[in-house]
Amino acid sequence: MKRALIIGFCLVTITLLSCSKDDDFTDPDNLSGTEWKSFDVGFAEVEYYLFKFTSNIKFEFWIKEKGEDINKVLSGIYSLSGKTISFDFGDGIIISGVIEGSKMNFAYDGGVSVFTKE
């Protein structure tokens, strides 16, 4: 009986210690190495868009078209200021959005895209 209690206590302790609060993705170090996907694409031939954060300042933008392999189409640098994230694609193209928990929201051309952390 004592052995069962010790094993039970160990299992509960391990379970509690392995649980953590949501990562703060407004910290570039936590964002690095993550992928964020959006199905809010607005084009019938596109399945989804994907942001890959390859470091604490660099990103890649990928597109998955229906019936095709996923393709990297752009890369650049990003910066964070509080919950605001700005992507610099180069050539003066900068897009900003807001990170809230595991979602990023972007407004552009009258539409909104929501990216969710994978």
Backbone as CSV, one residue per row, in Angstrom:
resi,resn,N_x,N_y,N_z,CA_x,CA_y,CA_z,C_x,C_y,C_z
1,MET,0.818,-1.189,0.000,0.000,0.000,0.000,0.870,1.264,0.000
2,LYS,1.922,1.235,0.835,2.818,2.384,0.919,3.481,2.633,-0.435
3,ARG,3.857,1.564,-1.106,4.499,1.676,-2.429,3.537,2.310,-3.448
4,ALA,2.261,1.908,-3.424,1.259,2.468,-4.333,1.075,3.956,-4.078
5,LEU,1.083,4.373,-2.820,0.954,5.792,-2.482,2.150,6.596,-2.994
6,ILE,3.345,6.053,-2.850,4.557,6.739,-3.323,4.527,6.872,-4.839
7,ILE,4.144,5.802,-5.524,4.060,5.850,-6.987,3.000,6.866,-7.407
8,GLY,1.856,6.859,-6.749,0.796,7.818,-7.053,1.258,9.242,-6.827
9,PHE,1.946,9.489,-5.714,2.464,10.821,-5.423,3.457,11.258,-6.504
10,CYS,4.335,10.373,-6.926,5.314,10.690,-7.978,4.626,11.030,-9.289
11,LEU,3.604,10.280,-9.659,2.879,10.540,-10.899,2.179,11.893,-10.864
12,VAL,1.546,12.214,-9.743,0.875,13.507,-9.614,1.901,14.635,-9.686
13,THR,3.030,14.483,-9.007,4.076,15.507,-9.015,4.618,15.722,-10.418
14,ILE,4.896,14.659,-11.138,5.410,14.764,-12.504,4.389,15.462,-13.397
15,THR,3.117,15.096,-13.248,2.067,15.716,-14.054,1.977,17.210,-13.785
16,LEU,2.002,17.605,-12.537,1.903,19.021,-12.192,3.127,19.805,-12.660
17,LEU,4.289,19.241,-12.547,5.505,19.938,-12.967,5.609,20.062,-14.477
18,SER,5.019,19.133,-15.207,5.111,19.183,-16.666,4.116,20.167,-17.265
19,CYS,3.111,20.589,-16.504,2.152,21.571,-16.988,2.758,22.956,-16.847
20,SER,2.599,23.774,-17.887,3.103,25.136,-17.803,2.080,26.078,-18.389
21,LYS,2.198,27.340,-18.007,1.298,28.325,-18.582,1.692,28.549,-20.038
22,ASP,0.812,29.184,-20.794,1.099,29.459,-22.185,2.381,30.268,-22.319
23,ASP,3.171,29.958,-23.334,4.369,30.734,-23.593,3.996,32.148,-23.969
24,ASP,4.868,33.072,-23.630,4.682,34.466,-23.990,5.324,34.669,-25.356
25,PHE,4.501,34.671,-26.409,5.036,34.791,-27.758,5.322,36.240,-28.146
26,THR,5.224,37.151,-27.178,5.683,38.511,-27.429,7.168,38.637,-27.084
27,ASP,7.784,37.527,-26.714,9.230,37.442,-26.473,9.845,36.733,-27.678
28,PRO,10.764,37.398,-28.406,11.351,36.792,-29.608,12.011,35.435,-29.363
29,ASP,12.559,35.233,-28.169,13.192,33.943,-27.882,12.158,32.821,-27.822
30,ASN,10.948,33.105,-27.360,9.882,32.096,-27.333,9.274,31.889,-28.715
31,LEU,9.310,32.915,-29.557,8.749,32.828,-30.906,9.659,32.030,-31.838
32,SER,10.964,32.126,-31.603,11.942,31.424,-32.438,11.692,29.918,-32.451
33,GLY,11.662,29.334,-33.647,11.448,27.893,-33.794,9.990,27.486,-33.872
34,THR,9.068,28.451,-33.857,7.647,28.107,-33.924,7.113,28.300,-35.338
35,GLU,5.961,27.679,-35.602,5.274,27.808,-36.881,3.832,28.219,-36.612
36,TRP,3.313,29.113,-37.474,1.970,29.659,-37.326,1.249,29.533,-38.655
37,LYS,0.056,28.952,-38.639,-0.678,28.650,-39.870,-1.995,29.411,-39.918
38,SER,-2.385,29.830,-41.148,-3.667,30.489,-41.360,-4.393,29.847,-42.529
39,PHE,-5.674,29.565,-42.310,-6.541,29.079,-43.376,-7.409,30.209,-43.928
40,ASP,-7.259,31.429,-43.371,-7.986,32.624,-43.832,-7.235,33.219,-45.018
41,VAL,-7.304,32.562,-46.157,-6.442,32.960,-47.271,-7.148,33.783,-48.329
42,GLY,-8.427,33.609,-48.527,-9.158,34.407,-49.500,-8.988,33.980,-50.943
43,PHE,-8.254,32.910,-51.189,-8.063,32.405,-52.549,-8.420,30.927,-52.580
44,ALA,-9.267,30.528,-53.508,-9.740,29.143,-53.573,-8.604,28.153,-53.807
45,GLU,-7.557,28.559,-54.528,-6.482,27.630,-54.866,-5.444,27.468,-53.753
46,VAL,-5.536,28.281,-52.689,-4.570,28.221,-51.587,-5.200,27.520,-50.393
47,GLU,-4.486,26.512,-49.854,-4.963,25.809,-48.659,-4.653,26.598,-47.403
48,TYR,-3.394,27.054,-47.278,-3.019,27.814,-46.087,-1.730,28.579,-46.313
49,TYR,-1.515,29.552,-45.411,-0.261,30.295,-45.322,0.447,29.836,-44.052
50,LEU,1.779,29.960,-44.039,2.547,29.526,-42.883,3.707,30.482,-42.632
51,PHE,3.813,30.968,-41.395,4.996,31.702,-40.954,5.866,30.744,-40.165
52,LYS,7.159,30.693,-40.503,8.137,29.938,-39.723,9.120,30.951,-39.143
53,PHE,9.257,30.955,-37.827,10.200,31.842,-37.167,11.497,31.068,-36.970
54,THR,12.509,31.410,-37.764,13.743,30.638,-37.798,14.776,31.123,-36.790
55,SER,14.580,32.307,-36.229,15.444,32.824,-35.159,14.665,33.881,-34.408
56,ASN,15.339,34.611,-33.522,14.609,35.644,-32.788,14.500,36.956,-33.569
57,ILE,14.910,36.951,-34.866,14.691,38.121,-35.727,14.293,37.751,-37.156
58,LYS,14.434,36.484,-37.550,14.183,36.089,-38.942,12.950,35.194,-39.065
59,PHE,12.276,35.329,-40.220,11.103,34.502,-40.496,11.125,34.073,-41.967
60,GLU,10.315,33.049,-42.242,10.049,32.607,-43.618,8.532,32.569,-43.784
61,PHE,8.061,32.895,-44.988,6.631,32.838,-45.295,6.425,31.785,-46.374
62,TRP,5.554,30.821,-46.107,5.298,29.687,-46.985,3.840,29.700,-47.422
63,ILE,3.586,29.156,-48.614,2.222,29.008,-49.123,2.019,27.562,-49.553
64,LYS,0.892,26.998,-49.150,0.498,25.641,-49.575,-0.691,25.779,-50.503
65,GLU,-0.465,25.515,-51.792,-1.556,25.529,-52.760,-2.128,24.128,-52.887
66,LYS,-3.417,24.045,-53.208,-4.085,22.751,-53.334,-3.412,21.926,-54.426
67,GLY,-3.121,20.675,-54.095,-2.510,19.761,-55.045,-1.019,19.987,-55.273
68,GLU,-0.417,20.902,-54.545,1.007,21.225,-54.707,1.739,21.026,-53.387
69,ASP,3.077,20.998,-53.461,3.898,20.991,-52.258,3.911,22.391,-51.672
70,ILE,4.196,22.482,-50.390,4.310,23.790,-49.756,5.592,24.463,-50.248
71,ASN,5.533,25.772,-50.503,6.674,26.504,-51.056,6.987,27.733,-50.233
72,LYS,8.283,27.943,-49.981,8.713,29.181,-49.333,8.701,30.270,-50.388
73,VAL,8.006,31.361,-50.113,7.893,32.428,-51.099,8.620,33.700,-50.679
74,LEU,8.767,33.919,-49.392,9.421,35.126,-48.906,10.135,34.838,-47.599
75,SER,11.087,35.677,-47.288,11.717,35.640,-45.982,12.113,37.058,-45.621
76,GLY,12.389,37.288,-44.372,12.768,38.616,-43.939,13.039,38.649,-42.461
77,ILE,12.919,39.846,-41.892,13.143,40.010,-40.470,11.854,40.518,-39.819
78,TYR,11.743,40.265,-38.531,10.578,40.735,-37.796,11.034,41.422,-36.514
79,SER,10.145,42.222,-35.963,10.409,42.865,-34.678,9.134,42.859,-33.852
80,LEU,9.313,42.895,-32.553,8.190,42.896,-31.622,8.253,44.131,-30.743
81,SER,7.093,44.709,-30.506,6.957,45.815,-29.563,5.674,45.557,-28.785
82,GLY,5.812,45.003,-27.606,4.639,44.567,-26.850,3.960,43.439,-27.601
83,LYS,2.669,43.600,-27.882,1.918,42.577,-28.623,1.955,42.794,-30.127
84,THR,2.566,43.896,-30.572,2.610,44.206,-32.002,3.830,43.560,-32.644
85,ILE,3.592,42.822,-33.734,4.671,42.207,-34.498,4.693,42.834,-35.888
86,SER,5.889,43.171,-36.354,6.051,43.774,-37.676,6.985,42.911,-38.508
87,PHE,6.532,42.598,-39.715,7.310,41.788,-40.651,7.848,42.694,-41.748
88,ASP,9.153,42.658,-41.948,9.795,43.422,-43.013,10.185,42.433,-44.108
89,PHE,9.429,42.472,-45.219,9.668,41.569,-46.341,10.724,42.114,-47.288
90,GLY,11.229,43.295,-47.014,12.183,43.940,-47.914,11.445,44.795,-48.923
91,ASP,12.179,45.583,-49.680,11.599,46.474,-50.696,10.511,47.378,-50.127
92,GLY,10.620,47.745,-48.836,9.660,48.653,-48.229,8.337,48.035,-47.835
93,ILE,8.194,46.712,-47.972,6.943,46.037,-47.611,7.018,45.617,-46.148
94,ILE,6.204,46.260,-45.318,6.136,45.937,-43.893,4.676,45.707,-43.533
95,ILE,4.423,44.583,-42.876,3.069,44.238,-42.438,3.117,44.058,-40.926
96,SER,2.132,44.614,-40.239,2.078,44.499,-38.780,0.825,43.758,-38.352
97,GLY,0.932,43.112,-37.211,-0.188,42.392,-36.636,-0.099,42.407,-35.129
98,VAL,-0.995,41.673,-34.497,-1.062,41.614,-33.045,-1.009,40.160,-32.610
99,ILE,-0.166,39.881,-31.610,-0.091,38.543,-31.027,-0.861,38.550,-29.714
100,GLU,-1.813,37.616,-29.600,-2.553,37.425,-28.361,-2.596,35.934,-28.084
101,GLY,-1.808,35.507,-27.093,-1.720,34.087,-26.781,-1.106,33.328,-27.935
102,SER,-1.819,32.342,-28.457,-1.303,31.524,-29.556,-1.939,31.915,-30.894
103,LYS,-2.366,33.181,-31.011,-2.957,33.679,-32.259,-2.286,34.985,-32.667
104,MET,-2.104,35.152,-33.980,-1.637,36.406,-34.565,-2.710,36.885,-35.523
105,ASN,-3.096,38.145,-35.419,-4.122,38.735,-36.277,-3.509,39.820,-37.152
106,PHE,-3.820,39.783,-38.442,-3.345,40.779,-39.398,-4.521,41.346,-40.164
107,ALA,-4.571,42.653,-40.269,-5.578,43.312,-41.097,-4.867,43.864,-42.326
108,TYR,-5.416,43.592,-43.507,-4.824,44.078,-44.750,-5.889,44.098,-45.830
109,ASP,-5.819,45.058,-46.710,-6.738,45.171,-47.850,-8.189,44.892,-47.475
110,GLY,-8.618,45.358,-46.322,-9.997,45.183,-45.917,-10.306,43.812,-45.333
111,GLY,-9.327,42.931,-45.258,-9.543,41.593,-44.707,-8.732,41.371,-43.442
112,VAL,-8.989,40.263,-42.786,-8.252,39.888,-41.579,-7.812,38.440,-41.721
113,SER,-6.551,38.176,-41.427,-6.043,36.807,-41.378,-5.658,36.491,-39.951
114,VAL,-6.028,35.303,-39.501,-5.676,34.845,-38.174,-4.730,33.650,-38.328
115,PHE,-3.544,33.754,-37.739,-2.562,32.676,-37.734,-2.556,32.059,-36.351
116,THR,-2.574,30.733,-36.300,-2.575,30.009,-35.039,-1.288,29.220,-34.925
117,LYS,-0.688,29.244,-33.721,0.538,28.497,-33.498,0.264,27.008,-33.639
118,GLU,1.113,26.353,-34.394,0.993,24.907,-34.606,1.683,24.168,-33.479
